[in-house]
């Protein structure tokens, strides 16, 4: 069977499973449910004992006679072929190569299958990592993939009937310093495979921007220069936050003063919740606003809950803060940021607006996942939440300044790094930054950005003085995140990934 035929059949099965759930409305089972515990126990027998310890008998007992295995990089296998591959390959003798599988913590979803109200099976979906040992070398992280398992209840015993393994991302080469990210040719090939035209990386060590790497092309046959100008989407928000926090440190702005004193949006002028909005609530995303007002049925700004009572990410909140600050100081946000951040740090290629001085020849045009370029958006008015123009060097310099608390009072710096509101387990929003709890007192500050043709991300670790900055100019840019985080942040990077995939 040809690969494209296999791919089509694999997609058809996945679409069928998804359609089945949509039509029948079956919900994911909670982790404390009996079904969830049962399937996880079977998964453990299959992989922790069977796969990881080459216990072929365990596989034979847990697979149905008509078992089928679909692999997006290989082919379709029946039970006999699948077991023979295990025996002669991973579990062959002498064992020069061995693979170990682990579930990605928190990724598993389990859905029951019913027929006339009677439970007959379950669908297990998740992600798993594979670690490899070859010729006696130390174990290395080999790859990560998504999987879907169809379990059937036959004669009161659970058996695996179908196994689908797909979206494989090979990352073993990341651990090899002579390959990806250090060899331009290999990196360029890897980017093309992931539909990413250009990639910018900033590496922070000892509280300083130590290395800048830029790969790929701005357009056909035009290499992306080290000083490529990127639209960084929501990475704009931390810059706006630092403008406000520096003004607070200087005693010119108040973290907990209601902002209606300087600006009131006409849409909510008659809503008493308006008087509850403060800079603290805005920077920790507790305004009660939708991300953008056009998402509301009315198309107007409105409160979805009482400000300060829970988390909800909102670009509108940052825009509200911009208008209040501009009203009080009679300066644009770009002017305030230039005075407080850009000029002191010599960030000469960073601004909120597109003007006559913007070097379009260095701009990273955004692309969709089919390689089609998006039209360049040349904003003339600053948006506090979006569309900042900058370079890896400029933004990396900014992050080092944030990490070191430059221009911030001790109290404000502590507030910025404090847990203001929980977003998910292990993660909170501070003031302008997401905060990841890495245990043992370690933590990371982060923010991501996503627009058409833009995927950006950074992590900084104030205690270890490390950091990583990633800019891409494609809808598929997020595909490179995990490999980069693991490569440059090591064990802490793995902790970040585990929190994000829970």
Buried (B, 14 or more C-beta within 10 A) or exposed (E): EEEEEBEEBBEEBBEEBEEEBEEEEBEBBEEEEEBBEBBBEBBEBBBBBBBBEBBBEBBEEBBBEEBBBBBBEEBBBEBEEBBEBBBEEBBBEEEEEBBBBBBBBBBBBBBBBEEEEEEEBBBBBBBBBBBBBBEEEEEBBBBBBBBBBBBBBEEEEBBBBBBBBBEBBBBBBBBEEEBBBEBEEBBBEBBEEBBBBBBBBBBBEEBBBBEBBBBBBBEEEEBBEEBBBBBBBBBBBBBBBBBBBBBBBEEEBBBEBBBBEBBBBEBBEEBEBBEBBBBBBBBBBBBBBBBBBEEBEEEEBBBEEEBBEBBBBBBBBBBBBBBBBBEBBEEBBBBBBBBBBBEEBEBEBBBBBBEEEBEEEBBBBBBBBEEEEBEEEEBEEBBBBBBBBBBBBBBBBBBBBBBBBBBBBEEBBEBBBEBBBEBEEBBBBBBBBBBBBBEEEBBBBBBBBBBBBBBBBBBBBBEBBBBBBBBBBBBBBBBBBBBBBBBBBEEBBBBBBBBBBE
